[in-house]
Amino acid sequence: MIWWLKLRAVPALAAGTTATFLIGLLIGSSELPVPAVAGQAGHFLVGHLITLVPGVLLLYGAARADQRTERISTRPLSSWDTCLALGTAAVAMAAAVLCHLLWRTDIAMVLGRNIAGYIGMALLLAPLLGHRVAGAALATVPLICAAAGWGPGGRPQPWAWLLHPGNSLPALALAGATLCAGTAVTALIGRGAAPLIARIQ
């Protein structure tokens, strides 16, 4: 267990998630100047971008492992990885709800929702692309949303859940659905197995 915690860089994940949340609460509402490719430019916040850090750290920790060795391991490492991801998402959402209740800040809900959504996308992409490629693909998500996720009047498109305000129930539902889909794909394909794209090739 200690070996797994070190290999998955759990202390770095905990520190990164905490720092993401604290920085997000302090400057998460600050806007970043990002041009829109389609529609009008909207309000792309620091909180929309930095919340991908926990997901990237999860992929980084998993990529450090020797996948061939873990495939024949008798320990349920795939389940441990999934529990670590879901636990991180749950802690982020709990912290978001607590901060929102204490200070009534909208950015707290954005941070919790987006961290959970990005973790869901990490779980979804890793079995398909491999952990390293999935990390790069995950980093493009906020850029795509920032460039093409705005509709008329600078309002977020329905599919661009990470751009919606914290009180948006459809965005919360989409982030939750992404997390559930990622968990299901991980369970079906298995994180210890070779990435699906490698098996196709």
GUKE-738456 format. One record per residue: residue in one letter; z, x, y of N, C-alpha, C, O in turn; residue number from 1. Coordinates in Angstrom, 2 decimals. Example, Ala and Ser with C-alpha at 12.3 -4.5 7.8 and 13.67 -1.06 7.14 Angstrom:
BEGIN
DORO   resn        nw        nu        nv       caw       cau       cav        cw        cu        cv        ow        ou        ov   resi
DORO      A      7.80     13.19     -5.69      7.80     12.30     -4.50      7.80     13.20     -3.30      8.46     14.24     -3.32      1
DORO      S      7.08     12.85     -2.25      7.14     13.67     -1.06      7.87     12.90      0.03      8.04     13.41      1.14      2
! end
This chain:
BEGIN
DORO   resn        nw        nu        nv       caw       cau       cav        cw        cu        cv        ow        ou        ov   resi
DORO      M      0.00      0.82     -1.20      0.00      0.00      0.00      0.00      0.86      1.26     -0.74      0.60      2.21      1
DORO      I      0.84      1.90      1.27      0.88      2.81      2.42     -0.47      3.49      2.61     -0.94      3.66      3.74      2
DORO      W     -1.09      3.88      1.49     -2.42      4.49      1.55     -3.43      3.54      2.17     -4.24      3.95      3.01      3
DORO      W     -3.38      2.27      1.76     -4.32      1.28      2.29     -4.09      1.07      3.79     -5.05      0.96      4.55      4
DORO      L     -2.82      1.00      4.22     -2.52      0.81      5.63     -3.04      1.96      6.48     -3.57      1.75      7.57      5
DORO      K     -2.90      3.18      5.97     -3.40      4.35      6.70     -4.93      4.36      6.74     -5.53      4.62      7.77      6
DORO      L     -5.54      4.06      5.60     -6.99      4.10      5.52     -7.62      3.05      6.41     -8.65      3.30      7.03      7
DORO      R     -7.01      1.89      6.47     -7.55      0.80      7.30     -7.17      0.93      8.77     -7.50      0.07      9.58      8
DORO      A     -6.47      2.01      9.11     -6.08      2.27     10.51     -5.36      1.08     11.11     -5.65      0.66     12.23      9
DORO      V     -4.40      0.53     10.35     -3.66     -0.64     10.81     -2.87     -0.37     12.09     -2.85     -1.23     12.97     10
DORO      P     -2.22      0.80     12.24     -1.56      1.06     13.53     -2.53      1.03     14.72     -2.19      0.51     15.78     11
DORO      A     -3.72      1.59     14.53     -4.73      1.55     15.60     -5.18      0.12     15.87     -5.40     -0.26     17.02     12
DORO      L     -5.31     -0.67     14.80     -5.69     -2.08     14.96     -4.63     -2.85     15.74     -4.95     -3.62     16.64     13
DORO      A     -3.36     -2.62     15.39     -2.27     -3.30     16.09     -2.22     -2.89     17.55     -2.07     -3.73     18.44     14
DORO      A     -2.35     -1.58     17.80     -2.33     -1.10     19.18     -3.53     -1.61     19.96     -3.41     -2.00     21.12     15
DORO      G     -4.71     -1.60     19.32     -5.92     -2.07     19.99     -5.88     -3.54     20.32     -6.32     -3.96     21.39     16
DORO      T     -5.35     -4.34     19.39     -5.24     -5.79     19.63     -4.24     -6.07     20.74     -4.50     -6.91     21.61     17
DORO      T     -3.11     -5.38     20.72     -2.11     -5.57     21.78     -2.66     -5.16     23.13     -2.48     -5.87     24.12     18
DORO      A     -3.33     -4.00     23.18     -3.89     -3.53     24.44     -4.97     -4.48     24.95     -5.06     -4.74     26.15     19
DORO      T     -5.79     -4.99     24.03     -6.83     -5.94     24.42     -6.22     -7.17     25.08     -6.71     -7.64     26.11     20
DORO      F     -5.15     -7.66     24.49     -4.52     -8.87     25.02     -3.86     -8.59     26.38     -3.99     -9.39     27.31     21
DORO      L     -3.16     -7.47     26.48     -2.48     -7.16     27.74     -3.48     -6.91     28.86     -3.32     -7.41     29.98     22
DORO      I     -4.52     -6.13     28.56     -5.55     -5.86     29.57     -6.27     -7.15     29.94     -6.58     -7.39     31.11     23
DORO      G     -6.52     -7.98     28.92     -7.17     -9.25     29.18     -6.35    -10.15     30.09     -6.90    -10.82     30.96     24
DORO      L     -5.03    -10.17     29.90     -4.18    -10.98     30.76     -4.16    -10.46     32.19     -4.05    -11.23     33.14     25
DORO      L     -4.26     -9.12     32.33     -4.19     -8.51     33.66     -5.50     -8.62     34.42     -5.52     -8.99     35.59     26
DORO      I     -6.61     -8.28     33.75     -7.90     -8.25     34.46     -8.99     -9.03     33.74    -10.17     -8.92     34.08     27
DORO      G     -8.60     -9.83     32.75     -9.61    -10.54     31.95    -10.45    -11.53     32.73    -11.57    -11.85     32.33     28
DORO      S     -9.91    -12.01     33.85    -10.66    -12.98     34.66    -11.61    -12.33     35.65    -12.34    -13.02     36.36     29
DORO      S    -11.62    -11.01     35.70    -12.56    -10.30     36.58    -13.98    -10.43     36.03    -14.19    -10.39     34.82     30
DORO      E    -14.92    -10.59     36.92    -16.31    -10.80     36.51    -17.05     -9.47     36.40    -16.81     -8.54     37.16     31
DORO      L    -17.97     -9.42     35.41    -18.84     -8.27     35.24    -20.25     -8.67     35.67    -20.71     -9.76     35.32     32
DORO      P    -20.93     -7.83     36.43    -22.30     -8.17     36.88    -23.31     -7.96     35.76    -23.72     -6.84     35.48     33
DORO      V    -23.70     -9.05     35.11    -24.67     -8.98     34.03    -25.83     -9.92     34.37    -25.60    -11.11     34.57     34
DORO      P    -27.07     -9.41     34.43    -28.21    -10.28     34.74    -28.53    -11.21     33.59    -28.35    -10.85     32.43     35
DORO      A    -29.00    -12.39     33.90    -29.37    -13.38     32.89    -30.85    -13.29     32.59    -31.67    -13.21     33.52     36
DORO      V    -31.22    -13.30     31.32    -32.63    -13.28     30.91    -33.19    -14.69     30.95    -34.33    -14.89     31.37     37
DORO      A    -32.39    -15.66     30.50    -32.82    -17.05     30.49    -31.82    -17.88     31.28    -30.62    -17.62     31.23     38
DORO      G    -32.33    -18.88     32.01    -31.44    -19.73     32.80    -30.87    -18.98     33.98    -31.46    -18.01     34.47     39
DORO      Q    -29.74    -19.43     34.44    -29.08    -18.80     35.58    -27.90    -17.97     35.11    -27.32    -18.23     34.06     40
DORO      A    -27.56    -16.97     35.90    -26.42    -16.13     35.56    -25.13    -16.94     35.76    -25.01    -17.71     36.71     41
DORO      G    -24.19    -16.74     34.85    -22.90    -17.41     34.97    -21.79    -16.40     35.20    -22.04    -15.29     35.66     42
DORO      H    -20.58    -16.80     34.88    -19.42    -15.94     35.10    -19.09    -15.21     33.80    -18.39    -15.74     32.94     43
DORO      F    -19.60    -13.98     33.66    -19.30    -13.17     32.48    -18.06    -12.34     32.80    -18.09    -11.47     33.68     44
DORO      L    -16.98    -12.61     32.07    -15.69    -12.02     32.38    -15.40    -10.79     31.52    -16.00    -10.59     30.47     45
DORO      V    -14.47     -9.98     32.01    -13.99     -8.84     31.23    -13.45     -9.33     29.89    -13.63     -8.68     28.86     46
DORO      G    -12.77    -10.47     29.91    -12.20    -11.05     28.70    -13.24    -11.43     27.66    -12.93    -11.50     26.47     47
DORO      H    -14.46    -11.69     28.09    -15.53    -12.01     27.15    -15.98    -10.77     26.39    -16.45    -10.88     25.25     48
DORO      L    -15.85     -9.61     27.00    -16.34     -8.37     26.41    -15.28     -7.64     25.59    -15.54     -7.24     24.46     49
DORO      I    -14.09     -7.46     26.16    -13.10     -6.61     25.50    -12.52     -7.23     24.24    -11.91     -6.53     23.43     50
DORO      T    -12.69     -8.53     24.06    -12.11     -9.18     22.89    -12.83     -8.84     21.59    -12.39     -9.24     20.52     51
DORO      L    -13.93     -8.10     21.67    -14.58     -7.67     20.43    -13.89     -6.44     19.83    -14.20     -6.06     18.70     52
DORO      V    -12.96     -5.81     20.56    -12.30     -4.58     20.10    -11.60     -4.76     18.75    -11.81     -3.94     17.86     53
DORO      P    -10.76     -5.81     18.55    -10.11     -5.94     17.24    -11.10     -6.07     16.09    -10.88     -5.51     15.02     54
DORO      G    -12.19     -6.81     16.30    -13.19     -6.94     15.25    -13.85     -5.61     14.91    -14.07     -5.30     13.74     55
DORO      V    -14.16     -4.83     15.93    -14.76     -3.51     15.71    -13.77     -2.58     15.01    -14.17     -1.80     14.14     56
DORO      L    -12.49     -2.66     15.37    -11.49     -1.83     14.72    -11.31     -2.20     13.25    -11.09     -1.33     12.41     57
DORO      L    -11.40     -3.48     12.94    -11.34     -3.91     11.54    -12.50     -3.32     10.75    -12.30     -2.83      9.63     58
DORO      L    -13.70     -3.36     11.31    -14.87     -2.80     10.64    -14.76     -1.29     10.52    -15.18     -0.70      9.52     59
DORO      Y    -14.21     -0.65     11.55    -14.02      0.79     11.51    -13.08      1.20     10.38    -13.35      2.14      9.63     60
DORO      G    -11.97      0.47     10.25    -11.02      0.78      9.19    -11.62      0.59      7.81    -11.40      1.41      6.92     61
DORO      A    -12.37     -0.48      7.63    -12.99     -0.74      6.33    -14.09      0.27      6.02    -14.30      0.62      4.86     62
DORO      A    -14.78      0.75      7.05    -15.87      1.71      6.84    -15.35      3.08      6.42    -16.10      3.88      5.86     63
DORO      R    -14.08      3.37      6.67    -13.51      4.67      6.29    -13.28      4.78      4.77    -13.10      5.88      4.25     64
DORO      A    -13.30      3.66      4.10    -12.99      3.68      2.66    -14.18      4.15      1.84    -15.33      4.04      2.27     65
DORO      D    -13.90      4.68      0.67    -14.92      5.03     -0.30    -15.26      3.76     -1.08    -14.51      3.35     -1.97     66
DORO      Q    -16.39      3.15     -0.75    -16.73      1.85     -1.33    -16.91      1.92     -2.84    -16.57      0.97     -3.55     67
DORO      R    -17.43      3.03     -3.35    -17.62      3.15     -4.80    -16.29      3.14     -5.53    -16.15      2.52     -6.58     68
DORO      T    -15.31      3.83     -4.97    -13.99      3.86     -5.58    -13.32      2.50     -5.52    -12.70      2.06     -6.48     69
DORO      E    -13.46      1.83     -4.38    -12.79      0.54     -4.21    -13.41     -0.56     -5.07    -12.74     -1.54     -5.40     70
DORO      R    -14.68     -0.40     -5.45    -15.30     -1.41     -6.31    -14.65     -1.46     -7.68    -14.65     -2.52     -8.31     71
DORO      I    -14.11     -0.34     -8.15    -13.52     -0.31     -9.48    -11.99     -0.30     -9.42    -11.33     -0.11    -10.43     72
DORO      S    -11.44     -0.49     -8.23     -9.99     -0.50     -8.07     -9.40     -1.74     -8.73     -9.99     -2.82     -8.70     73
DORO      T     -8.23     -1.58     -9.32     -7.55     -2.72     -9.95     -6.78     -3.55     -8.92     -6.41     -4.69     -9.19     74
DORO      R     -6.55     -2.98     -7.75     -5.85     -3.72     -6.70     -6.82     -4.63     -5.95     -7.99     -4.27     -5.78     75
DORO      P     -6.36     -5.79     -5.49     -7.24     -6.74     -4.79     -7.48     -6.32     -3.34     -7.06     -7.01     -2.41     76
DORO      L     -8.17     -5.20     -3.15     -8.36     -4.66     -1.81     -9.18     -5.59     -0.92     -8.93     -5.69      0.28     77
DORO      S    -10.15     -6.28     -1.52    -10.94     -7.22     -0.75    -10.07     -8.32     -0.17    -10.24     -8.72      0.98     78
DORO      S     -9.14     -8.82     -0.97     -8.22     -9.86     -0.49     -7.30     -9.32      0.58     -6.98    -10.01      1.55     79
DORO      W     -6.86     -8.07      0.41     -5.99     -7.47      1.44     -6.73     -7.36      2.77     -6.17     -7.64      3.83     80
DORO      D     -8.00     -6.95      2.70     -8.80     -6.82      3.93     -8.96     -8.17      4.63     -8.84     -8.27      5.85     81
DORO      T     -9.23     -9.19      3.83     -9.40    -10.52      4.40     -8.10    -11.02      5.02     -8.11    -11.60      6.10     82
DORO      C     -6.99    -10.79      4.34     -5.68    -11.20      4.87     -5.36    -10.45      6.17     -4.78    -11.02      7.09     83
DORO      L     -5.72     -9.18      6.23     -5.51     -8.41      7.45     -6.30     -9.00      8.61     -5.79     -9.13      9.72     84
DORO      A     -7.55     -9.35      8.34     -8.40     -9.94      9.38     -7.86    -11.30      9.83     -7.75    -11.57     11.03     85
DORO      L     -7.52    -12.16      8.87     -7.00    -13.48      9.21     -5.64    -13.38      9.90     -5.34    -14.16     10.81     86
DORO      G     -4.82    -12.42      9.48     -3.53    -12.22     10.13     -3.68    -11.79     11.57     -2.94    -12.25     12.44     87
DORO      T     -4.65    -10.90     11.83     -4.91    -10.46     13.20     -5.37    -11.62     14.07     -4.93    -11.77     15.20     88
DORO      A     -6.27    -12.44     13.52     -6.76    -13.61     14.26     -5.62    -14.60     14.52     -5.53    -15.16     15.61     89
DORO      A     -4.76    -14.80     13.53     -3.64    -15.74     13.69     -2.66    -15.25     14.75     -2.17    -16.04     15.56     90
DORO      V     -2.36    -13.96     14.74     -1.45    -13.40     15.74     -2.05    -13.55     17.14     -1.34    -13.89     18.09     91
DORO      A     -3.35    -13.29     17.26     -4.01    -13.42     18.57     -3.95    -14.86     19.08     -3.68    -15.09     20.26     92
DORO      M     -4.20    -15.82     18.20     -4.16    -17.22     18.61     -2.73    -17.65     18.96     -2.52    -18.40     19.91     93
DORO      A     -1.75    -17.19     18.18     -0.36    -17.53     18.47      0.07    -16.95     19.82      0.75    -17.62     20.60     94
DORO      A     -0.33    -15.71     20.09     -0.01    -15.09     21.38     -0.69    -15.84     22.52     -0.11    -16.01     23.60     95
DORO      A     -1.92    -16.31     22.28     -2.65    -17.05     23.31     -1.95    -18.36     23.63     -1.80    -18.71     24.80     96
DORO      V     -1.53    -19.08     22.61     -0.85    -20.36     22.82      0.48    -20.13     23.54      0.83    -20.88     24.46     97
DORO      L      1.22    -19.10     23.14      2.50    -18.80     23.77      2.33    -18.47     25.25      3.05    -18.98     26.10     98
DORO      C      1.36    -17.59     25.54      1.11    -17.21     26.94      0.65    -18.41     27.76      1.02    -18.56     28.92     99
DORO      H     -0.16    -19.26     27.15     -0.67    -20.43     27.87      0.47    -21.41     28.18      0.50    -22.01     29.26    100
DORO      L      1.40    -21.56     27.25      2.52    -22.46     27.48      3.49    -21.92     28.52      4.07    -22.68     29.29    101
DORO      L      3.65    -20.60     28.55      4.59    -19.99     29.48      4.03    -19.89     30.89      4.74    -20.16     31.86    102
DORO      W      2.75    -19.52     31.00      2.18    -19.26     32.33      1.01    -20.16     32.69      0.48    -20.06     33.80    103
DORO      R      0.60    -21.02     31.79     -0.51    -21.94     32.05     -1.76    -21.20     32.53     -2.44    -21.64     33.46    104
DORO      T     -2.05    -20.09     31.89     -3.22    -19.31     32.26     -4.37    -19.59     31.30     -4.19    -19.53     30.08    105
DORO      D     -5.53    -19.89     31.83     -6.68    -20.24     31.02     -7.22    -19.03     30.25     -7.76    -19.18     29.15    106
DORO      I     -7.09    -17.84     30.83     -7.66    -16.65     30.20     -6.97    -16.34     28.88     -7.59    -15.74     28.00    107
DORO      A     -5.71    -16.73     28.72     -5.01    -16.47     27.46     -5.70    -17.16     26.30     -5.85    -16.57     25.23    108
DORO      M     -6.12    -18.41     26.49     -6.81    -19.15     25.43     -8.19    -18.56     25.16     -8.65    -18.55     24.02    109
DORO      V     -8.84    -18.07     26.21    -10.14    -17.40     26.02     -9.97    -16.15     25.16    -10.77    -15.90     24.26    110
DORO      L     -8.92    -15.38     25.44     -8.68    -14.15     24.69     -8.41    -14.44     23.22     -9.02    -13.83     22.34    111
DORO      G     -7.51    -15.37     22.94     -7.17    -15.70     21.56     -8.36    -16.25     20.79     -8.63    -15.83     19.66    112
DORO      R     -9.08    -17.18     21.41    -10.24    -17.78     20.75    -11.33    -16.75     20.48    -11.90    -16.72     19.38    113
DORO      N    -11.61    -15.91     21.46    -12.70    -14.94     21.28    -12.34    -13.84     20.28    -13.20    -13.40     19.52    114
DORO      I    -11.07    -13.41     20.27    -10.66    -12.43     19.26    -10.86    -13.01     17.87    -11.40    -12.34     16.98    115
DORO      A    -10.41    -14.26     17.66    -10.57    -14.91     16.36    -12.06    -15.08     16.01    -12.45    -14.87     14.87    116
DORO      G    -12.87    -15.45     17.00    -14.30    -15.63     16.74    -15.00    -14.33     16.39    -15.83    -14.29     15.48    117
DORO      Y    -14.68    -13.27     17.12    -15.28    -11.96     16.83    -14.86    -11.46     15.45    -15.66    -10.87     14.73    118
DORO      I    -13.61    -11.70     15.08    -13.15    -11.30     13.74    -13.92    -12.09     12.68    -14.29    -11.54     11.64    119
DORO      G    -14.15    -13.37     12.94    -14.95    -14.17     12.02    -16.36    -13.61     11.87    -16.89    -13.56     10.76    120
DORO      M    -16.96    -13.18     12.97    -18.29    -12.60     12.90    -18.27    -11.26     12.15    -19.21    -10.94     11.43    121
DORO      A    -17.19    -10.49     12.33    -17.05     -9.23     11.59    -17.00     -9.50     10.09    -17.65     -8.81      9.30    122
DORO      L    -16.22    -10.50      9.69    -16.14    -10.88      8.28    -17.48    -11.38      7.76    -17.83    -11.16      6.60    123
DORO      L    -18.21    -12.06      8.62    -19.51    -12.61      8.23    -20.58    -11.54      8.07    -21.40    -11.61      7.16    124
DORO      L    -20.56    -10.55      8.96    -21.62     -9.54      8.97    -21.39     -8.41      7.98    -22.35     -7.86      7.44    125
DORO      A    -20.13     -8.05      7.74    -19.84     -6.88      6.90    -20.42     -6.96      5.50    -21.03     -5.99      5.05    126
DORO      P    -20.27     -8.09      4.78    -20.85     -8.15      3.43    -22.37     -8.19      3.43    -23.01     -7.88      2.42    127
DORO      L    -22.95     -8.56      4.56    -24.41     -8.68      4.63    -25.07     -7.37      5.05    -26.12     -7.00      4.52    128
DORO      L    -24.46     -6.66      6.01    -25.08     -5.48      6.61    -24.38     -4.17      6.27    -24.95     -3.10      6.46    129
DORO      G    -23.16     -4.24      5.78    -22.35     -3.04      5.65    -21.50     -2.88      6.89    -21.86     -3.36      7.96    130
DORO      H    -20.36     -2.19      6.75    -19.40     -2.14      7.84    -19.91     -1.41      9.08    -19.65     -1.86     10.20    131
DORO      R    -20.62     -0.31      8.91    -21.08      0.46     10.07    -22.14     -0.30     10.85    -22.06     -0.40     12.07    132
DORO      V    -23.12     -0.85     10.15    -24.18     -1.61     10.82    -23.60     -2.88     11.43    -24.02     -3.31     12.51    133
DORO      A    -22.65     -3.49     10.72    -22.02     -4.71     11.24    -21.30     -4.44     12.55    -21.30     -5.29     13.44    134
DORO      G    -20.67     -3.25     12.68    -19.99     -2.90     13.93    -20.97     -2.84     15.10    -20.67     -3.32     16.19    135
DORO      A    -22.14     -2.25     14.85    -23.16     -2.18     15.90    -23.70     -3.57     16.23    -23.94     -3.89     17.39    136
DORO      A    -23.91     -4.37     15.20    -24.42     -5.73     15.42    -23.41     -6.58     16.18    -23.79     -7.37     17.04    137
DORO      L    -22.13     -6.41     15.86    -21.10     -7.18     16.54    -21.05     -6.84     18.03    -20.81     -7.71     18.87    138
DORO      A    -21.28     -5.57     18.35    -21.24     -5.13     19.75    -22.37     -5.74     20.58    -22.27     -5.80     21.81    139
DORO      T    -23.44     -6.20     19.92    -24.55     -6.81     20.66    -24.29     -8.28     21.00    -24.98     -8.84     21.86    140
DORO      V    -23.33     -8.91     20.33    -23.10    -10.35     20.52    -22.76    -10.69     21.97    -23.39    -11.58     22.53    141
DORO      P    -21.77    -10.02     22.60    -21.49    -10.38     24.00    -22.65    -10.09     24.94    -22.84    -10.79     25.93    142
DORO      L    -23.44     -9.05     24.63    -24.58     -8.74     25.48    -25.64     -9.83     25.39    -26.23    -10.22     26.39    143
DORO      I    -25.89    -10.32     24.16    -26.86    -11.40     23.98    -26.39    -12.66     24.69    -27.16    -13.33     25.37    144
DORO      C    -25.10    -12.98     24.53    -24.56    -14.17     25.18    -24.61    -14.04     26.70    -24.93    -15.00     27.41    145
DORO      A    -24.30    -12.85     27.21    -24.31    -12.64     28.66    -25.71    -12.77     29.22    -25.89    -13.26     30.34    146
DORO      A    -26.71    -12.33     28.46    -28.09    -12.35     28.95    -28.79    -13.68     28.74    -29.61    -14.09     29.56    147
DORO      A    -28.48    -14.37     27.63    -29.23    -15.57     27.30    -28.36    -16.79     27.03    -28.86    -17.82     26.59    148
DORO      G    -27.06    -16.68     27.30    -26.16    -17.77     26.97    -25.87    -18.75     28.08    -24.94    -19.56     27.98    149
DORO      W    -26.65    -18.69     29.15    -26.39    -19.56     30.29    -27.47    -20.62     30.42    -28.65    -20.34     30.25    150
DORO      G    -27.06    -21.83     30.72    -27.99    -22.93     30.94    -28.13    -23.24     32.41    -27.74    -22.43     33.26    151
DORO      P    -28.70    -24.39     32.73    -28.86    -24.79     34.13    -27.51    -24.86     34.85    -26.52    -25.32     34.30    152
DORO      G    -27.51    -24.40     36.09    -26.29    -24.43     36.88    -25.29    -23.36     36.50    -24.14    -23.41     36.94    153
DORO      G    -25.72    -22.38     35.69    -24.81    -21.32     35.29    -23.76    -21.76     34.29    -22.72    -21.11     34.15    154
DORO      R    -24.02    -22.86     33.57    -23.07    -23.33     32.56    -23.41    -22.69     31.22    -24.58    -22.48     30.91    155
DORO      P    -22.39    -22.39     30.40    -22.66    -21.77     29.10    -23.42    -22.71     28.18    -23.19    -23.92     28.17    156
DORO      Q    -24.33    -22.14     27.41    -25.00    -22.91     26.38    -23.99    -23.33     25.32    -22.99    -22.64     25.12    157
DORO      P    -24.23    -24.46     24.62    -23.27    -24.91     23.61    -23.00    -23.87     22.52    -21.88    -23.79     22.01    158
DORO      W    -24.01    -23.07     22.16    -23.83    -22.11     21.07    -23.09    -20.84     21.53    -22.55    -20.12     20.70    159
DORO      A    -23.06    -20.58     22.82    -22.42    -19.36     23.34    -20.93    -19.61     23.53    -20.44    -19.66     24.66    160
DORO      W    -20.20    -19.77     22.42    -18.81    -20.18     22.47    -17.91    -19.20     23.23    -16.91    -19.61     23.82    161
DORO      L    -18.26    -17.92     23.21    -17.35    -16.95     23.84    -17.37    -17.04     25.36    -16.48    -16.51     26.02    162
DORO      L    -18.38    -17.71     25.93    -18.48    -17.83     27.38    -17.78    -19.06     27.94    -17.59    -19.17     29.15    163
DORO      H    -17.39    -19.98     27.07    -16.79    -21.24     27.52    -15.37    -21.03     28.03    -14.71    -20.07     27.64    164
DORO      P    -14.91    -21.91     28.90    -13.53    -21.79     29.39    -12.52    -22.02     28.26    -12.88    -22.51     27.19    165
DORO      G    -11.29    -21.67     28.51    -10.27    -21.73     27.47     -9.95    -23.13     26.99     -9.43    -23.30     25.89    166
DORO      N    -10.23    -24.17     27.80     -9.91    -25.54     27.42    -11.06    -26.23     26.69    -11.01    -27.44     26.47    167
DORO      S    -12.10    -25.47     26.31    -13.25    -26.06     25.64    -12.97    -26.24     24.15    -12.86    -25.25     23.42    168
DORO      L    -12.84    -27.48     23.70    -12.60    -27.75     22.29    -13.81    -27.44     21.42    -13.64    -26.92     20.31    169
DORO      P    -15.05    -27.72     21.87    -16.21    -27.33     21.05    -16.28    -25.82     20.82    -16.62    -25.38     19.72    170
DORO      A    -15.97    -25.03     21.85    -15.98    -23.58     21.69    -14.91    -23.12     20.71    -15.15    -22.23     19.90    171
DORO      L    -13.73    -23.74     20.79    -12.66    -23.42     19.84    -13.07    -23.78     18.43    -12.79    -23.04     17.48    172
DORO      A    -13.73    -24.93     18.28    -14.19    -25.35     16.96    -15.25    -24.39     16.41    -15.24    -24.07     15.22    173
DORO      L    -16.16    -23.94     17.27    -17.19    -22.99     16.82    -16.59    -21.65     16.42    -16.99    -21.06     15.43    174
DORO      A    -15.61    -21.17     17.20    -14.94    -19.91     16.85    -14.20    -20.06     15.52    -14.24    -19.16     14.69    175
DORO      G    -13.53    -21.20     15.34    -12.83    -21.45     14.08    -13.79    -21.56     12.91    -13.51    -21.06     11.82    176
DORO      A    -14.93    -22.22     13.15    -15.94    -22.34     12.09    -16.51    -20.97     11.72    -16.79    -20.71     10.55    177
DORO      T    -16.69    -20.11     12.72    -17.17    -18.75     12.46    -16.17    -17.98     11.61    -16.55    -17.26     10.69    178
DORO      L    -14.89    -18.13     11.92    -13.85    -17.46     11.14    -13.83    -17.98      9.70    -13.70    -17.20      8.76    179
DORO      C    -13.96    -19.30      9.53    -14.00    -19.88      8.18    -15.24    -19.43      7.42    -15.16    -19.13      6.23    180
DORO      A    -16.38    -19.39      8.10    -17.61    -18.95      7.45    -17.53    -17.49      7.04    -17.97    -17.13      5.95    181
DORO      G    -16.96    -16.66      7.90    -16.79    -15.26      7.55    -15.89    -15.06      6.35    -16.17    -14.23      5.49    182
DORO      T    -14.81    -15.83      6.30    -13.90    -15.76      5.15    -14.60    -16.19      3.87    -14.42    -15.57      2.82    183
DORO      A    -15.40    -17.26      3.95    -16.11    -17.76      2.77    -17.15    -16.76      2.28    -17.26    -16.52      1.08    184
DORO      V    -17.92    -16.17      3.20    -18.94    -15.19      2.81    -18.30    -13.96      2.20    -18.81    -13.41      1.22    185
DORO      T    -17.18    -13.52      2.78    -16.47    -12.37      2.24    -15.99    -12.66      0.82    -16.06    -11.80     -0.06    186
DORO      A    -15.49    -13.88      0.60    -15.00    -14.25     -0.73    -16.13    -14.34     -1.74    -15.96    -13.98     -2.90    187
DORO      L    -17.30    -14.84     -1.30    -18.42    -15.02     -2.22    -19.12    -13.71     -2.57    -19.43    -13.46     -3.73    188
DORO      I    -19.36    -12.88     -1.55    -20.10    -11.63     -1.77    -19.16    -10.51     -2.17    -19.49     -9.69     -3.03    189
DORO      G    -17.99    -10.47     -1.54    -17.01     -9.44     -1.87    -17.21     -8.21     -1.01    -18.30     -7.66     -0.95    190
DORO      R    -16.13     -7.79     -0.34    -16.22     -6.63      0.55    -16.28     -5.32     -0.23    -16.69     -4.29      0.29    191
DORO      G    -15.87     -5.37     -1.49    -15.95     -4.16     -2.30    -17.34     -3.95     -2.87    -17.66     -2.86     -3.36    192
DORO      A    -18.17     -4.98     -2.81    -19.53     -4.88     -3.37    -20.44     -4.22     -2.35    -20.11     -4.09     -1.18    193
DORO      A    -21.61     -3.80     -2.85    -22.60     -3.22     -1.95    -23.09     -4.28     -0.98    -23.19     -5.45     -1.36    194
DORO      P    -23.40     -3.92      0.27    -23.90     -4.91      1.23    -25.14     -5.61      0.69    -25.94     -5.02     -0.03    195
DORO      L    -25.28     -6.89      1.05    -26.39     -7.68      0.55    -27.73     -7.09      0.92    -28.67     -7.14      0.13    196
DORO      I    -27.85     -6.52      2.13    -29.11     -5.95      2.57    -29.49     -4.75      1.70    -30.67     -4.50      1.47    197
DORO      A    -28.49     -4.00      1.22    -28.77     -2.86      0.36    -29.24     -3.32     -1.01    -30.08     -2.67     -1.63    198
DORO      R    -28.69     -4.44     -1.50    -29.11     -4.94     -2.80    -30.54     -5.48     -2.75    -31.28     -5.38     -3.73    199
DORO      I    -30.92     -6.06     -1.60    -32.28     -6.57     -1.46    -33.28     -5.42     -1.48    -34.35     -5.53     -2.08    200
DORO      Q    -32.92     -4.31     -0.80    -33.81     -3.15     -0.76    -33.89     -2.49     -2.12    -34.60     -1.49     -2.29    201
! end
